[in-house]
Amino acid sequence: MPSKKRNPIRMAVVGLGRAGWDIHIAAIRGRKDFILTDVIDVEKSRLKEAQAEFGCRTHRSFPSFLRHNDAELVVVATQSHDHARQSRQALKAGLHVLCEKPMATSLRQADSVIAQAEKSPGIFTVHQSARLDPGFIHVQEVIRSGVLGKVFQIRRGGYSYARRNDWQTLRKYGGGLLNNQGVHFLDQVCQLLDSPASDVWGDLKQVINPGDADDHVKVAVRGESGMVVEVEVTYACALPLPAWVVMGSRGTLVSDGTTSRLRYTKARKLPRMKVNDSHMVATRKYGSGETIEFEEKTMPTKLEPKKNFYDSLYDSIRKGKPLFVTPESVRQVMWVMQQARKGSLFA
C-alpha cells in the first residue's frame, strides 16, 4: 500500500467513460498518494456520481476546467480524436498530462503534442499500460534469457468474433481497432524490436462491424537489423489462435496468454555443418539426417508486475524519476500506424 506520508498528487480526469472511470479512477480509488480534485464530462449524471464519491469539483467543458481547477495532473480519457488537442491545451496551461492511448490520431498531431511538452513545465506520458501486461513481461523475460537464441520473428495476436456499435466503430471520433486494441499490441512488439523500424506493411479491413472504422488489422514491421514483428488483431476470427509466437535460432515460444509452450535445442550452439555441393542426393531423402535434441517446457505466463502505472507516475512527478512511457517511444508506434494505414481505406 502507498505510504500515508507521501505528498499526494492532485488529479483531474476528463471523460468519465470506460477508461476514465473504470481504469483511471478505479486505479487511484483507495490510494493516499493521488487525490481526485476535478472531473470533466458532458453527462451530468456522471459528474454527480463522481462528486458524490470523491467530493471533487465538476466541469461540463474542458476550457472551463482549465480556467478554474485544483489539479496538477490531468488524465485525458476522452474519445480518441480529442486526445492530442486536450493534451496540448493542458500542457500549455502548465499541467502534467497522462493521455489515454492512442496519444493522437495522426503522426502530425503526435508531433504537435511532443513539441508542446518540450516547452511546458509539466510532464507528458501516455497510458501504454500493456507494457505491464503479465504475458508481455513473460515473453520479454524469455527472450532476454537467450534460451530461444537470436529471435528473428514475433507475432502478437488478438482474436475474437464479436460486434460492437459504439463510437469506436466511427472514424470521426478516432475509432477503429488499430487505434483501440491494435495500438497496445504494436507498442508491445515495438518494445521487443531490436533496432529502429525501417519497413511497415499493413492491411486494415471492415468486416463485420457497423460504422466506417476498421475491425480487422494486420501489420508487419521490419527493423533495421532484419528482425520482423507482426500484429494481427480482429473481431472476425471465430476460433482461438495463439496470443504470441516467438521464433529464434534455437527454438520457439507459443503462448495463449495464460500458458506458454517452449521447445528449444539442448545445445547452446548447433555444430557446424558443411554443404554437400552435389547435383544429386544419394539417399533421395530430404534433410541432412542430423538428429537435433530438444528441451520442452510448459509454464504459466501470469507474472506479477513489480509496479503499476500509477506507482511509476508518482515517482516521475514527485521524485523526478524517468518516465515509464516516454513520448518518443510512443512516437515510433504512431509512425508505424501511419505507415500501416497507407494505401488502405483508412489512411
C-alpha angles and dihedrals in degrees: 000000000000113000117260088223093066116111102247122233115232106229137191128194123206111200119030098206130108097311099034097046105023098040112023104029089040089053094057098037106121095009120126097205097063125051122191105226103160140022129190126199139133092230112087093200092059092048090052091049091054094044092050093054102036106021089230130155116264130215132186094202137037095229089054090052092050090054097047121025144120096216134112095184127044125195111210105211102153129117113310096252090061098051101088096042095048092044091054092048093049093047090049088053089057099254129136110245133210107185124197117234131303094047088205141349094241138029090242090057091046091053091050090055093048090049091052092047091054092059098037127086094229127082121247124208138158128231096241087154095163086084084076095048108127092225091054093047089050093052090046091053094048091052092048091050090067093225091127093048118222107356112222104167136029129181122194116193139186116185134181140135107227138117130224132189106192130109090288088076093060124081094206089070094044092260128155137104095268092058092042114040100354094065090059093051093045090050090054096050092043087057088055096046107108096214139020115295114260108168131030132187122185141181120191123181141173105222115154110354126093119237125051105280130103119271098174122054134179120174129174121193126190119199126215088258091058095253113140127211124185137194123199117177126162146161090210107068113103098189129058119258129182119288090211136021115178120182124194138169091262103035153324139266122206120183135179089200093264105050130027129207117203127190118178140155118273091221114077087216128024114236117258114269128200122221114244097228098199136125091235142038107232096208095043088229133123121244134028098276090243118146114220118198117218138197118215128199136176117199140164118256098205099113116162116236114239091228137016126229095262093051089058093043091054091050091051095049100038103028102029093239119158117278116262088219115030122201089235093058090051091048090066089056090049090051091050090050091051091051092046092056095053113114093013131107087253099058 
